[in-house]
Amino acid sequence: MQKQLKLIMKKRWIVDAMDYLFKQEPEILGLGTMFRFTNFMYGSRSTNDERTYVVQHPDTSVPFWFPFKLWYASAEDAHPLRGWDITHVLEPEPWLTEHLLSQEEYLEDGVYTLGFHPAHCLGKSFRSEGNWDWFEYAVELGRSRGFLFLTCREVFERMNQWEYLGFGFLHGDGWFENRQFPYPIAVYLEHPNHDCYLKDRRVSSELIQPNMTKVVLSRGESVRFSIG
């Protein structure tokens, strides 16, 4: 499902449809309803045209690069949608893939979703020879830079699990809680140039680097900490 053309101007319809779909089809974990694209100004003919530009990250036209949940809101009800949503880059050319992955310094540990449709691999929608080599280039480039490859479903499954981890942080004080994970989980607290003080010594913890503390939480356990 994609937002495009007139549907962008009627976002409520999209959210209604997504809410209905998530309620009727429990096997669907998420969607990719928004995608980023190269902007061609009227009259431009190629990516080298001076009237063509790529919106600089993070000031993108669709600025969410991590799974998120939309909210359904009406006069009668308001609730988050059950499933996730995520943006993706549609059929990126090699230069655009290179540009995208080069923005990692601005979004460390982000999730980048590239959308390659099977119909375009050998089809002529974008160019006569198809986009299969664009797909191969993206995979090879990602591997060479150490990116972890997952399907969207695998990303959504991970997000469903990590929803069970509660956390908060404000003015140097924070907390973590393993709400429903059935097994112990490790949380790494990075505190560059500061010390980390745990307020509950009953949990397992270890200073693995001068600026990083590892905390292990079993199901139902929580810990409060201070950075400073």
N, C-alpha and C positions, 0 to 999 in steps of 0.2 A: 504494500500500500504506500503510495507516495502523495505528498502534497504538491500539487502543481496547478498552474493556470487559475481558474476561478475558485478552486477549492481553498487556495491560500487566503482568499478574502472571506471565506466562510468557515473559519476554524472550528466553530461550535459543531458543525456537521461532522467534521472529521472525528472530534472527540466523542460525539454520540456513537458514531459507527465503531470506533475502537472499543469503547466501553461495552457495547453490545457483543462484539466479537469475542472479547476476553471472557465474558460471562457465558457465552454459548459454546466456546471451544477451549476447554481447559488445557489441551495439549499445546496451544499457542502461548509461548512465553513472552514474546515481544515482537515489535515491528520496527521498520526503518522508514518512517514517514517523511523525513526531511533529508535532503541531500544538498551538498555543496557543489558548485559548478563554476566553470570559467565564465566570466562576464564579458560578453561581446557587445560593444556599443554599436549602435545602428550604422551599418555600412561597412563594418570590418569584415575581412575575408579569411583571416588566418590568425594563428596564435602570435605571429610576429608583427602583426599590425599594431601600430601605436595606440589604436583605439580599443585594444584588448587588454584586459588586466585581470590579475588574480587578487582578490581581497586578502590583505595581509593578516596572518594569524597573530594575535587572537581576535582581531576585529573582523571576524568573518560574518558573512550574511546569515549563517546558521552557526552560532558560537558554541554549541554543546558538543563536546567530543567524548563524553562519557555517558553510559546509559543513565537515563532519567525516567521519571514517571510523571505523566500528565495528570491533572486533576479534572474531574467532571464537576461542574458547578452550575446549579440552577436555583430557582427560588425554592424548590422543594427539597433539594439534596445537594450534598457536596462530599466527594470522596475521591481518593487517589485511584487511578486505574490499576487493575491487578497486574497487568503486563508492563514491560519496559518499552521504551522507545530509544532510538539512537540515530544519529545522522550518518550519512555516508557520502563518499565521493563517487560520483557516477562515471564509470568508464574513463578513468584518468589516463591521459597520455603519459609516456615516460617522464617528460619534463615536469608534469604536474605531480606525479608520484614522488619524484625527487624533491620538489619544492615542499610537498606536504611533510615528508619524513624529516626534512631538514629543520622543521619547526620544533623538534623534540625538546630543545632547550627551554622553550616557553611553556611546554606542557609535559613535564616529566611524568612518566608512568601513565600517560594517557592511553585511550583506546582509539585506534584509527581504523575505520571501516571503509574498505574499498569495495564498490559494487560493480562486479563484472557479470553481466547476464549471459547465459549460454547462447541465447539467440544472436548475440553480437560477436561471439568468438569467431564464427565463420561467415556470419552474415555481412551485408553491405550497408548497414545503417549508418556507420561512422566512416568507413572507408572500404574500398573494394576488396581488400585482402582480409578483412576482419580484424578483431582485436586480440587474438590469441597471444601474439607476441607481447602486447602490452601487459597482459595478465602475467606471462612468464617473467617479464622484467620486474614487475612489482614484487613477485614472490622472491626472486633472486636478490633484489635490493634489500628487502626486509630481512631475509636470512643473513645477508652479509653484515647487517647492522645489529644483529642479535635480537630482533623482534620475535615475540612468541605469537604463533599463528593459531587462531581459534575460529570456529564458525560462530555466527551470531548466537546460535542456540547455546553453545558452550559458554559464551560470555554471559548470556541471560541466566543460565543455570548457576554460574558463580555469583552473580549479583543476588539471586534468590537466597543463596547460602549466606552471603555477607550481610544481608538484611538482619540476620540473627545476631550480628555483632552491634551492640549499642555503644555509642561513644559521644563525648562532648568535650569542648575545650573553650575556655574564656579567661582572658587576662592571666595567663600562666598556670591556671589550674584546670585539670581535666580528669576524665574517668573513662574506663572501658568496662564492658560487661559482656560475657558470653551468655546470651539469653537462651539460645536453643540448640547450639551446636552439640551433638551427642558425644563429641570427642574433644580432648584438649586442643586449643588453638594457640598459636604463638603470635604475639603482637610486638612489633618493633617500634620503639619510641625513639625518634631521631631528635637530638637536642644539641645542635651545633652551638659552640661558644657558651653553653650553659650546663648546669648540672640538673639531673632528674632525681626527684625525691619521691619515693613510693610511700603512701600513707597507710598501706595495709601490707604487712610483712608476711601474711599467711600464704600469699600466692608465690609461685616459683618465679624468680627473676634472676637476671644475669647481665652484668655490664660487659657486652661483647666487644665494644669499641669505646674509646673515650667519649664519643658523642652519640652512642646508640645503646639502648637498654632493651633487652628481650624479656618479655613477660608472658608466662604461660597460664591460660585460664581454662579451667574445666567448666563443664556446663553449670550455669547458675552462679559462677564466681564473678566478682567485679573488683576493680582496684581504682583508687584515686591517686593522682600524682600531681606534682608541681614542678614547673620548669623555671629555674632561676638561680 
